Amino acid sequence: MKTMGQAGMLAAILLAPGCGAEKQGTTPTPMEPLRRATFRSLAARDFLASCPGGAARAQTVSQVRRLEELKQLAVRKEAGRAIWLGENDWAGVARYSDREPCETGEESYREALAAFSATLDDLAGRIADYRE
């Protein structure tokens, strides 16, 4: 069993329910679910890119393009700050990540692709639900 590295622990803290505003007895901001969804989508994107040859595959490029379109949609809905916060959180954690890269093989790539796609579906839902 692998232990959770520094980045994993930090990510768990950042995304844990009950942290931040909730812990202080106030309600979370409307941007919090969108910030977390952005963070998870970036983590899934980077894991997919770690698959051997995965970054250059057409399906990966298509999903990355979808992520960029969702981010543009969020900006048009005035949710750009939430996207930026999620990106900032990921940038702070990613450099310390000791997560194992995607394994070699088509099955591993397809699983990583499906996981990334699912995070984008969640992100799209969070953007649709966003109200300032």
Contact map, one row per residue, 1 for C-alpha under 8 A:
111000000000000000000000000000000000000000000000000000000000000000000000000000000000000000000000000000000000000000000000000000000000
111100000000000000000000000000000000000000000000000000000000000000000000000000000000000000000000000000000000000000000000000000000000
111110000000000000000000000000000000000000000000000000000000000000000000000000000000000000000000000000000000000000000000000000000000
011111111000000000000000000000000000000000000000000000000000000000000000000000000000000000000000000000000000000000000000000000000000
001111111000000000000000000000000000000000000000000000000000000000000000000000000000000000000000111000000000000000000000000000000000
000111111100000000000000000000000000000000000000000000000000000000000000000000000000000000000001110000000000000000000000000000000000
000111111110000000000000000000000000000000000000000000000000000000000000000000000000000000001111110000000000000000000000000000000000
000111111111000000000000000000000000000000000000000000000000000000000000000000000000000000000000111000000000000000000000000000000000
000111111111100000000000000000000000000000000000000000000000000000000000000000000000000000000000000000000000000000000000000000000000
000001111111110000000000000000000000000000000000000000000000000000000000000000000000000000001000000000000000000000000000000000000000
000000111111111000000000000000000000000000000000000000000000000000000000000000000000000000001000000000000000000000000000000000000000
000000011111111100000000000000000000000000000000000000000000000000000000000000000000000000000000000000000000000000000000000000000000
000000001111111100100000000000000000000000000000000000000000000000000000000000000000000000000000000000000000000000000000000000000000
000000000111111100100000000000000000000000000000000000000000000000000000000000000000000010000000000000000000000000000000000000000000
000000000011111110100000000000000001000000000000000000000000000000000000000000000000000000000000000000000000000000000000000000000000
000000000001111111100000000000000000000000000000000000000000000000000000000000000000000000000000000000000000000000000000000000000000
000000000000001111100100000000000000000000000000000000000000000000000000000000000000000000000000000000000000000000000000000000000000
000000000000000111111110000000000000000000000000000000000000000000000000000000000000000000000000000000000000000000000000000000000000
000000000000111111111110000000000000000000000000000000000000000000000000000000000000000000000000000000000000000000000000000000000000
000000000000000001111111000100000000000000000000000000000000000000000000000000000000000000000000000000000000000000000000000000000000
000000000000000001111111111110000000000000000000000000000000000000000000000000000000000000000000000000000000000000000000000000000000
000000000000000011111111111100000000000000000000000000000000000000000000000000000000000000000000000000000000000000000000000000000000
000000000000000001111111110000000000000000000000000000000000000000000000000000000000000000000000000000000000000000000000000000000000
000000000000000000011111110000000000000000000000000000000000000000000000000000000000000000000000000000000000000000000000000000000000
000000000000000000001111111000000000000000000000000000000000000000000000000000000000000000000000000000000000000000000000000000000000
000000000000000000001111111100000000000000000000000000000000000000000000000000000000000000000000000000000000000000000000000000000000
000000000000000000001100111110000000000000000000000000000000000000000000000000000000000000000000000000000000000000000000000000000000
000000000000000000011100011111010000000000000000000000000000000000000000000000000000000000000000000000000000000000000000000000000000
000000000000000000001000001111110000000000000000000000000000000000000000000000000000000000000000000000000000000000000000000000000000
000000000000000000000000000111111100000000000000000000000000000000000000000000000000000000000000000000000000000000000000000000000111
000000000000000000000000000011111110000000000000000000000000000000000000000000101100000000000000000000000000000000000000000000000101
000000000000000000000000000111111111000000000000000000000000000000000000000000000100000000000000000000000000000000000000000000000000
000000000000000000000000000001111111100000000000000000000000000000000000000000000000000000000000000000000000000000000000000001000000
000000000000000000000000000001111111110000000000000000000000000000000000000000000110010000000000000000000000000000000000001001100100
000000000000000000000000000000111111111000000000000000000000000000000000000000000111111000000000000000000000000000000000000000000000
000000000000001000000000000000011111111100000000000000000000000000000000000000000000010000000000000000000000000000000000000000000000
000000000000000000000000000000001111111110000000000000000000000000000000000000000000010000000000000000000000000000000010011001000000
000000000000000000000000000000000111111111000000000000000000000000000000000000000010011000000000000000000000000000000000001000000000
000000000000000000000000000000000011111111100000000000000000000000000000000000000000011011000000000000000000000000000000000000000000
000000000000000000000000000000000001111111110000000000000000000000000000000000000000000000000000000000000000000000000010000000000000
000000000000000000000000000000000000111111111000000000000000000000000000000000000000000000000000000000000000000000010011001000000000
000000000000000000000000000000000000011111111100000000000000000000000000000000000000001001000000000000000000000000000000000000000000
000000000000000000000000000000000000001111111110000000000000000000000000000000000000000001000100000000000000000000000000000000000000
000000000000000000000000000000000000000111111111000000000000000000000000000000000000000000000000000000000000000100110010000000000000
000000000000000000000000000000000000000011111111100000000000000100000000000000000000000000000000000000000000000000010000000000000000
000000000000000000000000000000000000000001111111110000000000000000000000000000000000000000000000000000000000000000000000000000000000
000000000000000000000000000000000000000000111111111000000000000000000000000000000000000000000000000011000000000100000000000000000000
000000000000000000000000000000000000000000011111111001100001000000000000000000000000000000000000000001000000100110010000000000000000
000000000000000000000000000000000000000000001111111111100001000000000000000000000000000000000000000000000000000000000000000000000000
000000000000000000000000000000000000000000000111111111100000000000000000000000000000000000000000000011000000000000000000000000000000
000000000000000000000000000000000000000000000011111111100000000000000000000000000000000000000000000011110001100000000000000000000000
000000000000000000000000000000000000000000000000111111100000000000000000000000000000000000000000000001111000000000000000000000000000
000000000000000000000000000000000000000000000000111111111000000000000000000000000000000000000000000000000000000000000000000000000000
000000000000000000000000000000000000000000000001111111111001000000000000000000000000000000000000000000000000100000000000000000000000
000000000000000000000000000000000000000000000001111111111001100000000000000000000000000000000000000000000000000000000000000000000000
000000000000000000000000000000000000000000000000000011111101100000000000000000000000000000000000000000000000000000000000000000000000
000000000000000000000000000000000000000000000000000011111111100000000000000000000000000000000000000000000000000000000000000000000000
000000000000000000000000000000000000000000000000000000011111110000000000000000000000000000000000000000000000000000000000000000000000
000000000000000000000000000000000000000000000000000000001111111000000000000000000000000000000000000000000000000010000000000000000000
000000000000000000000000000000000000000000000001100001111111111100000000000000000000000000000000000000000000000010000000000000000000
000000000000000000000000000000000000000000000000000000111111111110000000000000000000000000000000000000000000000000000000000000000000
000000000000000000000000000000000000000000000000000000000111111111000000000000000000000000000000000000000000000000000000000000000000
000000000000000000000000000000000000000000000000000000000011111111100000000000000000000000000000000000000000000000011000000000000000
000000000000000000000000000000000000000000001000000000000001111111110000000000000000000000000000000000000000000000000000000000000000
000000000000000000000000000000000000000000000000000000000000111111111000000000000000000000000000000000000000000000000000000000000000
000000000000000000000000000000000000000000000000000000000000011111111100000000000000000000000000000000000000000000000001000000000000
000000000000000000000000000000000000000000000000000000000000001111111110000000000000000000000000000000000000000000000001000000000000
000000000000000000000000000000000000000000000000000000000000000111111111000000000000000000000000000000000000000000000000000000000000
000000000000000000000000000000000000000000000000000000000000000011111111100000000000000000000000000000000000000000000000000000000000
000000000000000000000000000000000000000000000000000000000000000001111111110000000000000000000000000000000000000000000000001100100000
000000000000000000000000000000000000000000000000000000000000000000111111111000010010000000000000000000000000000000000000000000000000
000000000000000000000000000000000000000000000000000000000000000000011111111100000000000000000000000000000000000000000000000000000000
000000000000000000000000000000000000000000000000000000000000000000001111111110000000000000000000000000000000000000000000000000100000
000000000000000000000000000000000000000000000000000000000000000000000111111111110010000000000000000000000000000000000000000000100000
000000000000000000000000000000000000000000000000000000000000000000000011111111111000000000000000000000000000000000000000000000000000
000000000000000000000000000000000000000000000000000000000000000000000001111111110000000000000000000000000000000000000000000000000000
000000000000000000000000000000000000000000000000000000000000000000000000111111110000000000000000000000000000000000000000000000100100
000000000000000000000000000000000000000000000000000000000000000000000000011111111000000000000000000000000000000000000000000000000001
000000000000000000000000000000100000000000000000000000000000000000000000011111111110000000000000000000000000000000000000000000100101
000000000000000000000000000000000000000000000000000000000000000000000010011111111111000000000000000000000000000000000000000000000000
000000000000000000000000000000100000000000000000000000000000000000000000001001111111100000000000000000000000000000000000000000000000
000000000000000000000000000000110110000000000000000000000000000000000000000000111111110000000000000000000000000000000000000000000000
000000000000000000000000000000000110010000000000000000000000000000000010010000111111111000000000000000000000000000000000000000000000
000000000000000000000000000000000010000000000000000000000000000000000000000000011111111100000000000000000000000000000000000000000000
000000000000000000000000000000000010000000000000000000000000000000000000000000001111111110000000000000000000000000000000000000000000
000000000000000000000000000000000111111000000000000000000000000000000000000000000111111111000000000000000000000000000000000000000000
000000000000000000000000000000000010011001000000000000000000000000000000000000000011111111100000000000000000000000000000000000000000
000000000000000000000000000000000000000000000000000000000000000000000000000000000001111111110000000000000000000000000000000000000000
000000000000010000000000000000000000001000000000000000000000000000000000000000000000111111111000000000000000000000000000000000000000
000000000000000000000000000000000000001001100000000000000000000000000000000000000000011111111100000000000000000000000000000000000000
000000000000000000000000000000000000000000000000000000000000000000000000000000000000001111111110000000000000000000000000000000000000
000000000000000000000000000000000000000000000000000000000000000000000000000000000000000111111111000000000000000000000000000000000000
000000100110000000000000000000000000000000000000000000000000000000000000000000000000000011111111100000000000000000000000000000000000
000000100000000000000000000000000000000000100000000000000000000000000000000000000000000001111111100000000000000000000000000000000000
000000100000000000000000000000000000000000000000000000000000000000000000000000000000000000111111100000000000000000000000000000000000
000001100000000000000000000000000000000000000000000000000000000000000000000000000000000000011111110000000000000000000000000000000000
000011110000000000000000000000000000000000000000000000000000000000000000000000000000000000001111111000000000000000000000000000000000
000011110000000000000000000000000000000000000000000000000000000000000000000000000000000000000001111100000000000000000000000000000000
000010010000000000000000000000000000000000000000000000000000000000000000000000000000000000000000111110000000000000000000000000000000
000000000000000000000000000000000000000000000000000000000000000000000000000000000000000000000000011111000000000000000000000000000000
000000000000000000000000000000000000000000000010011000000000000000000000000000000000000000000000001111100000000000000000000000000000
000000000000000000000000000000000000000000000011011100000000000000000000000000000000000000000000000111110001100100000000000000000000
000000000000000000000000000000000000000000000000001100000000000000000000000000000000000000000000000011111001100000000000000000000000
000000000000000000000000000000000000000000000000001100000000000000000000000000000000000000000000000001111101100000000000000000000000
000000000000000000000000000000000000000000000000000100000000000000000000000000000000000000000000000000111111100000000000000000000000
000000000000000000000000000000000000000000000000000000000000000000000000000000000000000000000000000000011111110000000000000000000000
000000000000000000000000000000000000000000000000000000000000000000000000000000000000000000000000000000001111111000000000000000000000
000000000000000000000000000000000000000000000000001000000000000000000000000000000000000000000000000001111111111100000000000000000000
000000000000000000000000000000000000000000000001001001000000000000000000000000000000000000000000000001111111111110000000000000000000
000000000000000000000000000000000000000000000000000000000000000000000000000000000000000000000000000000000111111111000000000000000000
000000000000000000000000000000000000000000000000000000000000000000000000000000000000000000000000000000000011111111100000000000000000
000000000000000000000000000000000000000000010011000000000000000000000000000000000000000000000000000001000001111111110000000000000000
000000000000000000000000000000000000000000000001000000000011000000000000000000000000000000000000000000000000111111111000000000000000
000000000000000000000000000000000000000000000000000000000000000000000000000000000000000000000000000000000000011111111100000000000000
000000000000000000000000000000000000000000010000000000000000000000000000000000000000000000000000000000000000001111111110000000000000
000000000000000000000000000000000000000010011001000000000000001000000000000000000000000000000000000000000000000111111111000000000000
000000000000000000000000000000000000000000000000000000000000001000000000000000000000000000000000000000000000000011111111100000000000
000000000000000000000000000000000000000000000000000000000000000000000000000000000000000000000000000000000000000001111111110000000000
000000000000000000000000000000000000100110010000000000000000000000000000000000000000000000000000000000000000000000111111111000000000
000000000000000000000000000000000000000010000000000000000000000001100000000000000000000000000000000000000000000000011111111100000000
000000000000000000000000000000000000000000000000000000000000000000000000000000000000000000000000000000000000000000001111111110000000
000000000000000000000000000000000000100000000000000000000000000000000000000000000000000000000000000000000000000000000111111111000000
000000000000000000000000000000000100110010000000000000000000000000000100000000000000000000000000000000000000000000000011111111100000
000000000000000000000000000000000000000000000000000000000000000000000100000000000000000000000000000000000000000000000001111111110000
000000000000000000000000000000000000000000000000000000000000000000000000000000000000000000000000000000000000000000000000111111111000
000000000000000000000000000000001100100000000000000000000000000000000000000000000000000000000000000000000000000000000000011111111100
000000000000000000000000000000000100000000000000000000000000000000000100110010100000000000000000000000000000000000000000001111111100
000000000000000000000000000000000000000000000000000000000000000000000000000000000000000000000000000000000000000000000000000111111100
000000000000000000000000000000000000000000000000000000000000000000000000000000000000000000000000000000000000000000000000000011111110
000000000000000000000000000001100100000000000000000000000000000000000000000010100000000000000000000000000000000000000000000001111111
000000000000000000000000000001000000000000000000000000000000000000000000000000000000000000000000000000000000000000000000000000001111
000000000000000000000000000001100000000000000000000000000000000000000000000001100000000000000000000000000000000000000000000000000111
